[in-house]
Amino acid sequence: MCYPFGDGYIDLMPRGQQFEYVSKYVSDEEQLAEELDYRELAPPLLAAGVRDRTLRRLLRFRPDDVVLDNGCGTAKHAVWNAEQAGLMVGSDPATLFADEALTRVALAKADSRVLPFADNSFDKAFSIDILEHFPRDVIDAYLRETARVLRPGGRMLIFSNTREMSPIQPLIDVSRRLGRIFVRMGVYNFEREALRKSDHLKALESWEDVLDVMRVAGLRPVQVVFWNSLFTTFVEHVVMKLGEALLGRRKRSGAGKPAAASNASASAVTEGTAREIRARQRMRGWLTHKGPIYYALLAITLLMELDLRLFGWMRCGSYFILVEKPKG
């Protein structure tokens, strides 16, 4: 059997095997490559920063760890933590890998239902924003395979969400309502966010479902932190979107005529998505060096992290769960 190398990754997809469920990121990979602005990575800030800080805090990487990012996407979390471990491996059936990941992470194009790794190969693993995309049978296969490649005593950190509401949902919804006002005013929209979540199934509807799939996979819960997003929702629905609306405006040249369109806006990407991409590209340029803007965003990240520090004990839909493969 021949397994070819791509540009910075090896293709280890199963040959001669078909599955009923196919991720949107595989079936629509070419379209999403235009819309996701995935090739360049910013520092771990805002919601991604909260996820990454919590990943480090709960999983506690060691210099000799062999770690699997199962369903790595762009592999941003693998890149951000590559220096924390002995070997960082990213696995995903789509190849929307960031440029930096292609040089810093051992990447495999692979299907998580039949991982191309030997039993007991990894000390640790993590799964960020994955389970909500899968039907229940795929979740079972995904967790069973991850447990198989974990060494006895190895741990996995999972971030995902169920359909449960937060006990402080009325307070959280204040920010959502404010965001909808700006949407009606035409200041911004949530097109790109809707696209990103368009294939969310949330087959695990309740916390009991989460505990059940861990039991079926033979993974023992060690620690749980819930994300009641009081501060986070205000940042994501109001602060960030207002900033994107400002930063994402088209530059004008000459006698008031729009400057040449970016690659994103010149394609089939909607204007709302193109505006958000322009904003993120300009922001990344400012974050190359750790100046005032970086530290301002870091402060906002720490504000968002208060949702975990203050309310992490309150059961809600979004959760981090640390699980362990038993030794015996």
N, C-alpha and C positions, 0 to 999 in steps of 0.2 A: 504494500500500500504506500502511495506517495502522498506526503503532506507538504505542500509548497509553502515557501516563505513569502509573505507580503512585504510591504514597506514598513519594516519594524515590528512585524508580528508573524507568528506561524499559524497556518490554517489547520486546525485540528478538529474541524467539524466532522461528525460521524458520516461515513460513506454508506450509501445504500439503505438509509433509515429515514423514514418520514414520520412527522408528528402532526397531529390534528391542529394543535395550537401553534401559531407563528406570531411572534412579537411584531408590533407595528414598526419597531425600530429595524427589523429585518426586511419586512415586506415593503416598507416605504423609505428605505435607507437613502436613496438618491434624493428624494424630496426633502427629507429631514436634514440632509447634509447642508442644504441651502438655508434652512430656517432656524437651525439650532445654534449657529455661531460657536462651534465647538472646538476649533483648532487651537485657539490661544487661551491660556489659563490666566486668570487673575489670582491674587493671593486669596487664601481662605478667609473670607469676610462675610458679614451678614448671615443669612440663613445657612449657606454652605459652611460658613465659619463656625456656626454653632454646632452643626452636625459633626464637623471635623474635630473640634475641641472635645466634644462628648465622646467621639470615637476613641481619641487618644486617652482620655481620662478613664474610660471604662475598660478598654481592651489592653492598655498598658504594654505597648510594644517593647520588646527587648532586642538588643543588637544581634542576637543569634536566631531570631525568629524567622521562620519561613511562613509568609502570609499570603492568603488568597483573597483578592477582591473579586467576589463571584457576582458577575453581572456588572462589570465595572463602568460601562458607558464610555464616557470620555477618559476614564481612569484618573480623574482629578484627585480623588482621595488617595489613590495609590501613589500618585506623584507627590502629593503633599506629605506623605508619610514614608516615602521610599528610604530616606536616610535613617528612619527610626528602627528599621528591621534589617536582618541579614539579606533576605531576598524577598522582593515584592512582586507578586504575580497577579496580572489582571486577565480576567476571562470574560468574553462577551461574544454572542453570535453576530452582532453588528460590529462594523469596524470604524465607528465614529470616534476614533481615538484622537486625543489632543496631540499636537506635534511634540510637546515635551514628554508625553507618555511614551512615544515611540522610541525615545532615546534613554529613558530612565527606568522603565518598567519592563519586566518580562511579560509580553502580551501574547495571548492566544485567542484566536477566533474559535470559539467552542460553544457547545450547547450544555447548559447547566443540568439538563436531565440525564446526560451521560458524560460526565466530566472525564477528560482524557488524562487523568492523573491516578497514580497508584494509591492504594489504601494507605491511610495513616501518613500522608505526605506533608501535611501542613500543621504548624503549631497553632496558628490562629487564622480566622477568616472574618470577613465582614460583608454586609449586604445593606446598601444604602438606597432607599427609594426603589425597591424591587418587588416585594411581595404583593403590593397593591395592583400590579399589572397582570397577575397570573390567575387563572382559574384554580380551583382547589386541587385537582389532580396534579397540575404542574407545580404548585407549591409543595405538595408532598414529595414529588420527585426531586425538586430543587434542594429541599432540606435533607432528604435522605442521602443524596449524592454528596452534599457538603459535609454531612456527618461522616460519611464513608472515608473521605480524604483527610479528615481531621485526625490527628493523633489522639489516643486516649488521654483525657485530661485537657485536650485542646479546647479553646474557647472561640465563640463566634458572637459578633455584635451585629444586631439587626435593627435598622430603623425603617418603620413603615407606619401605616395607619389603618384603622378600622372605620366603621360608620358611626361610632359612638360620639355623642356630643360632650363637651366639657361642662363641668358643674358651673363654670363662670361664662358659659356661652353667651348670655345676654350682654355682658360687658364686652366680649370679643366682637360681637355683631355690631357694636357702635362704629367700629372702624370700617367694617364692611359696608355699612350704610353710607358712611361718609365717602368711601371710595366710589360707590354707585352714583352719588351726586356728581362727582367729577366726571364719571363716565357719561352721564346724561348731558353734561355741559360740553362734552367733546374734548376735554382736556387730555384724556388718555383712555385706553381700553385694556382688556385682558386677553386679547387674541392669542398671544404667544403662550400664556399660561394655560388657556383652554386647550390649545394644541398639545401641550406637554401632557395634560391630564386626560386627553380624549380617550385613551385606552385603559383608564383605571377601572378595574372590575371590583375591587375590594371584596373579594370572595370571603375573606375573613371579616365577618361583620361585627363581631364582638370580641372582647378580651378573652372570653372562654374559648372562642375559636382559635385564637393565637396560642393559648396554652395547650389546646388539643393537638395542633399540628406539631408543636415541639415534642409532645409526648410520643406521637406516632413516629417521628424521626429519631427518637431516642436521645433527644437533647434536653438537658436539665437546666431550667431557669436558675440563674444566679443573682441577677440584679435587674431591676426595672426602673426606668425614669420616664414619666409621661411629659408630653410637651403641650401644656395648656397655653395657647399662643396669644396671650393678652397684649404684650408689647410687640410681639412678632407680627401680628396681624396689622397693627397700626403702621409699622415700618413698611410692610410689604404692600399694603393696600393704599397707603397714602404717601408716606415719605419717599419711598423708592420710586413710585409711579410719577410723582410730581417731578422728582429729579430726572427721570428718564424723559418726561415730556419736554423739559427744558434743554437737557443735553442732546436729545435726539432730533432737534429741529434741523432741517436741511440748511446747509450753508448756502448763502446767496453770493453771486458774483456779478460783475458788470452792472447793467442798469436794472437791478432788481430781479434778474432772471436766476432761476435755480441753478446751482452748480451741477456738474455732472453727477448723475446718480451713482451710488455705490453699487457694488456687485450684487448685494442683497436686494436692494430696491429695484435693480434693473431686471431681476428675475420675476418669477411668479409670486414672490413673497408679498404679502399685503403691506400696506403702508404702516399700519400699527406695529407689525412685527419688525419691519425695516427700521422704524424709528427707535424701537427698543434696542436693536442690534447696533445702530449708530451710537446710541448713548453708552452702551457697554464697551464698545471699541474705544471711544474717547476716554472713558473712565479708566480702562486698562492702561492707556498711555500715561495717565497721571499717576498710576500706582506702580510704575516701574521702579521708582525710588520711594522710600518710606518718608514722605513729606506730610504736610498738614492734612491733606485729604485722606491719606491712608489712616492716620491716627483718629480722624473724625469717624471714619467708617468702622474702625476697631472699637471705638467707644459705643457706637450704635450696636455693634455685634455683642458687646458685653451687656448692653441693655436688653437685647433679645434673649440672651442666655439667662437672664433673671427669671424668665418663664420656667426654666428647668429648676433653678435654685430655689425659687419661692413656691412653685406650684407642682413640682415634679412628683409629688406624692398623690396627687388627685387623678384618679382614673379618667382617661379621655381617649379620643380616637388615635392621636399620634403618640408613638411610643418608641423608646429605645429598650431593647431587651438583650441582656448578655446571657448566653447559654453555654453549657459545657457538655462535652462528650464524656460520659462516665468512664472511669479507668477500668472498672471491673466488668 
